[in-house]
């Protein structure tokens, strides 16, 4: 659902891992993608707080 109905916000590449942030309805979705093996490692959702704060200081490290 995140890939079809979510709104892409931005991505950050750190090594071989790309952190991608989407908004969907009233929450956020983070996707961790490993470019080296072409595989999604993790998908998680949250509504704010410390997790969202990690994405608010771009281009700082995640």
Phi, psi and omega per residue, in radians:
X1 nan -0.639 -3.110
X2 -1.088 -0.610 -3.095
X3 -1.382 -0.389 -3.124
X4 -1.755 -0.607 -3.082
X5 -1.977 -0.278 -3.139
X6 -1.331 2.742 3.097
X7 -1.821 2.084 3.105
X8 -1.135 2.308 3.105
X9 -1.840 -0.984 3.073
X10 -2.992 2.973 3.094
X11 -2.354 2.692 3.118
X12 -2.298 2.240 3.109
X13 -1.750 2.266 3.116
X14 -2.345 1.778 -3.041
X15 1.217 -2.255 3.106
X16 -1.605 -0.066 -3.089
X17 -1.705 2.349 3.023
X18 -1.954 2.204 3.076
X19 -1.713 2.158 -3.078
X20 -2.105 2.357 -3.109
X21 -2.062 2.291 3.101
X22 -2.174 2.696 2.923
X23 -1.907 2.480 -3.112
X24 -2.572 1.990 -3.111
X25 1.004 -2.061 -3.090
X26 -1.950 0.486 3.074
X27 -2.553 3.040 -3.097
X28 -1.926 2.636 3.093
X29 -2.268 2.246 3.070
X30 -1.905 2.453 3.115
X31 -2.194 2.229 3.065
X32 -1.836 2.141 -3.045
X33 -2.169 2.271 3.093
X34 -1.679 1.931 -3.116
X35 -1.147 -0.564 -3.066
X36 -1.152 -0.733 -3.104
X37 -1.842 0.054 3.093
X38 0.970 0.926 -3.061
X39 -2.515 2.453 3.007
X40 -1.344 2.190 -3.112
X41 -1.605 -0.576 -3.039
X42 -2.778 2.509 2.976
X43 -2.287 2.239 -3.138
X44 -2.475 2.690 3.129
X45 -2.151 2.717 3.119
X46 -2.795 2.881 -3.125
X47 -1.882 -0.176 3.116
X48 2.701 -2.622 3.108
X49 1.309 -2.589 -3.071
X50 -1.056 -0.636 -3.133
X51 -1.101 -0.772 3.113
X52 -1.183 -0.620 3.124
X53 -1.048 -0.516 3.113
X54 -1.089 -0.498 -3.110
X55 -1.648 -0.064 -3.042
X56 -1.525 -0.149 -3.085
X57 -1.924 0.666 3.136
X58 -1.093 2.330 0.232
X59 -1.708 0.421 3.095
X60 -1.040 2.796 3.122
X61 -1.172 2.597 3.107
X62 -1.507 nan nan
